[in-house]
Amino acid sequence: METSRRIWNYALMLHRKYYEWYGKTLPEGKLKSYIAKKRKSNPYWLKLNSQSVQEIIERLYESYQRFFNKLQIHPPQFKSRGADMSFCFKQCGYSIDNDRITVNKIGTYRFLKHRAYPKGKPRTVRIKKYNNRFYIIICCDCSPKKLQRDCNGTCGIDFGLKTFITKDDGRTIESPRWLFKESKKLRKLDKAKDKKVKGSNRRKKAAIARSNTYAKVKQRREDWQWKLAHSLCRQYAVIKIEDLCLLGMKKLWGKKVSDIAIGEFVKKLIHVAGKYGTQIIKVDRFYASSHICHKCKNHLGRKLLLWERQWACPHCGECHDRDVNAAINIRDWKPSPDQRDASGQPADRSKTKTVRSRQRRIANKKPYASA
């Protein structure tokens, strides 16, 4: 792990220096060839397989591409000593015998085999360090299993902070809020860590206890979300959901939005939907689902405040629960012709407002005064 960390930091340093000197990106092929030559003269780097070294550089460039495509907030960062890292074996450099793995030039280790994997040569084997524990990720060639649905209905889902999910039939699902439940324990662990002397073994043990608690919170949340995603995809053939601006919600409500983790749940829901053959449709981000009466389809005419959970339609007099009415409108929503892409599917308009605001700023920008 320490060798992979040093190679990552060295490659990132070269990439940044090249851009600083020449004003352009260092080609991936040049960096790979230079690192390969540098590795031959460094006995410490020779502990890691040559293909594993190349994979670290590929991962560095993939991280830059994710940053440029707005899929992650920060560009690649330098890794500190003891940070979570991983390295990958592709074709050689390892051998697996039941519950033992032999890593060339390092040694043989025993691991807990918690599930069976297909026989034959794996495509890749990744050794990962996470939260002071080591994991082995074995990737094999196998056909995905198709799961069967129980029903073939359509469901509209409205996300919220008080109730995690509100369905169009009025049923709600509360979020367990694992981070909120462990907040008192985490505050005690933070205080206990701050009282320890920096660099001491006791401070390291306190940091490990704190990180273990955060890891348990994450694992409980992910387990609950995976089970909920399977439950929804098993019941419905079409699921319509909101397309929320989560960054804006985090600025308003902060840690609570991160605790319920709507974005992570949507990723899991889309992944599980592929196994069941369920279609996930994201409703237009600017569709006012909470302000439209699902009976007469008329707009309320004003903006609802956050504390207004019920309202009466001024046109037909129908009284609505805000979340249930929004879920019904989401279920009945159909994209207009200008909201469809070339394939006829609903287009992603999540970046429309950002592009328009940027164009407006450029148009209103005053020219520099001439001297």
Rosetta blueprint (number, residue, H / E / L):
1 M L
2 E H
3 T H
4 S H
5 R H
6 R H
7 I H
8 W H
9 N H
10 Y H
11 A H
12 L H
13 M H
14 L H
15 H H
16 R H
17 K H
18 Y H
19 Y H
20 E H
21 W H
22 Y H
23 G L
24 K L
25 T L
26 L L
27 P L
28 E H
29 G H
30 K H
31 L H
32 K H
33 S H
34 Y H
35 I H
36 A H
37 K H
38 K H
39 R H
40 K H
41 S L
42 N L
43 P L
44 Y L
45 W H
46 L H
47 K H
48 L L
49 N L
50 S H
51 Q H
52 S H
53 V H
54 Q H
55 E H
56 I H
57 I H
58 E H
59 R H
60 L H
61 Y H
62 E H
63 S H
64 Y H
65 Q H
66 R H
67 F H
68 F H
69 N L
70 K L
71 L L
72 Q L
73 I L
74 H L
75 P L
76 P L
77 Q L
78 F L
79 K L
80 S L
81 R L
82 G L
83 A L
84 D L
85 M L
86 S E
87 F E
88 C E
89 F E
90 K L
91 Q L
92 C L
93 G L
94 Y E
95 S E
96 I E
97 D E
98 N L
99 D L
100 R E
101 I E
102 T E
103 V E
104 N L
105 K L
106 I L
107 G E
108 T E
109 Y E
110 R E
111 F L
112 L L
113 K L
114 H L
115 R L
116 A L
117 Y L
118 P L
119 K L
120 G L
121 K L
122 P L
123 R L
124 T E
125 V E
126 R E
127 I E
128 K E
129 K E
130 Y E
131 N L
132 N L
133 R E
134 F E
135 Y E
136 I E
137 I E
138 I E
139 C E
140 C L
141 D L
142 C L
143 S L
144 P L
145 K L
146 K L
147 L L
148 Q L
149 R L
150 D L
151 C L
152 N L
153 G E
154 T E
155 C E
156 G E
157 I E
158 D E
159 F E
160 G L
161 L L
162 K L
163 T L
164 F L
165 I E
166 T E
167 K E
168 D L
169 D L
170 G L
171 R L
172 T E
173 I E
174 E L
175 S L
176 P L
177 R L
178 W H
179 L H
180 F H
181 K H
182 E L
183 S H
184 K H
185 K H
186 L H
187 R H
188 K H
189 L H
190 D H
191 K H
192 A H
193 K H
194 D H
195 K H
196 K L
197 V L
198 K L
199 G L
200 S L
201 N H
202 R H
203 R H
204 K H
205 K H
206 A H
207 A H
208 I H
209 A H
210 R H
211 S H
212 N H
213 T H
214 Y H
215 A H
216 K H
217 V H
218 K H
219 Q H
220 R H
221 R H
222 E H
223 D H
224 W H
225 Q H
226 W H
227 K H
228 L H
229 A H
230 H H
231 S H
232 L H
233 C H
234 R H
235 Q H
236 Y E
237 A E
238 V E
239 I E
240 K E
241 I E
242 E L
243 D L
244 L L
245 C L
246 L H
247 L H
248 G H
249 M H
250 K H
251 K H
252 L H
253 W H
254 G L
255 K H
256 K H
257 V H
258 S H
259 D H
260 I H
261 A L
262 I H
263 G H
264 E H
265 F H
266 V H
267 K H
268 K H
269 L H
270 I H
271 H H
272 V H
273 A H
274 G H
275 K H
276 Y H
277 G L
278 T L
279 Q E
280 I E
281 I E
282 K E
283 V L
284 D L
285 R L
286 F L
287 Y L
288 A L
289 S L
290 S L
291 H L
292 I E
293 C L
294 H L
295 K L
296 C L
297 K L
298 N L
299 H E
300 L L
301 G L
302 R L
303 K L
304 L L
305 L L
306 L L
307 W L
308 E L
309 R L
310 Q E
311 W E
312 A E
313 C L
314 P L
315 H L
316 C L
317 G L
318 E L
319 C E
320 H E
321 D E
322 R H
323 D H
324 V H
325 N H
326 A H
327 A H
328 I H
329 N H
330 I H
331 R H
332 D H
333 W L
334 K L
335 P L
336 S L
337 P H
338 D H
339 Q H
340 R E
341 D L
342 A L
343 S L
344 G L
345 Q L
346 P E
347 A L
348 D L
349 R L
350 S L
351 K L
352 T H
353 K H
354 T H
355 V H
356 R H
357 S H
358 R H
359 Q H
360 R H
361 R H
362 I H
363 A H
364 N H
365 K L
366 K L
367 P L
368 Y L
369 A L
370 S L
371 A L
